[in-house]
Amino acid sequence: MKSLKTAQKQPLATYKELLERIDYLEMIVGIRKGLDEFEQGEGIPAEQALATLQHKLGIPPRP
């Protein structure tokens, strides 16, 4: 990982890089939160989640 202190980049490039890093870190936090909830028994089975999404989005069942 490069240090932002030593990087000689345009401000816009640095800003975009920071946004990408924030998105990446938020994704990791979300995955860890989901895994923690799953380990605590707070999740729902995938089949149930998919059925809920199918109903909510009006997706017909597979033949």
C-alpha positions in Angstrom: 0.0 0.0 0.0 1.3 3.4 -1.0 1.6 6.2 1.5 -0.5 9.2 0.6 2.2 11.4 2.2 4.8 10.5 -0.4 2.4 10.2 -3.4 2.8 13.0 -5.9 -0.6 12.8 -7.5 -3.2 15.2 -8.7 -5.7 16.1 -6.0 -8.6 14.5 -8.0 -6.7 11.2 -8.4 -6.0 11.2 -4.6 -9.6 11.9 -3.8 -10.8 9.1 -6.1 -8.3 6.7 -4.5 -9.6 7.7 -1.1 -13.2 7.1 -2.2 -12.2 3.6 -3.5 -10.5 2.8 -0.2 -13.5 3.9 1.8 -15.8 1.8 -0.4 -13.5 -1.2 0.1 -13.4 -0.8 3.9 -17.2 -0.4 4.1 -17.6 -3.6 2.2 -15.2 -5.4 4.6 -17.1 -4.0 7.6 -20.4 -5.2 6.1 -19.1 -8.7 5.4 -17.7 -9.0 8.9 -21.0 -7.7 10.4 -22.9 -10.3 8.4 -20.6 -13.1 9.4 -20.9 -12.1 13.1 -24.7 -12.0 12.8 -24.7 -15.4 11.2 -22.5 -16.9 13.9 -24.9 -15.5 16.5 -27.8 -17.2 14.7 -29.4 -14.0 13.6 -29.4 -14.7 9.8 -32.0 -16.3 7.7 -31.6 -19.2 5.3 -30.6 -18.3 1.8 -33.7 -20.0 0.3 -35.9 -17.9 2.5 -34.0 -14.7 1.6 -34.2 -15.5 -2.1 -37.9 -16.2 -1.9 -38.5 -12.9 -0.1 -36.6 -11.1 -2.9 -38.5 -12.9 -5.6 -41.8 -11.9 -4.1 -40.7 -8.3 -3.4 -39.3 -7.8 -6.9 -42.0 -9.7 -8.7 -39.6 -12.3 -10.1 -41.4 -15.4 -11.2 -40.2 -18.8 -9.8 -37.9 -20.9 -11.9 -39.6 -23.7 -13.9 
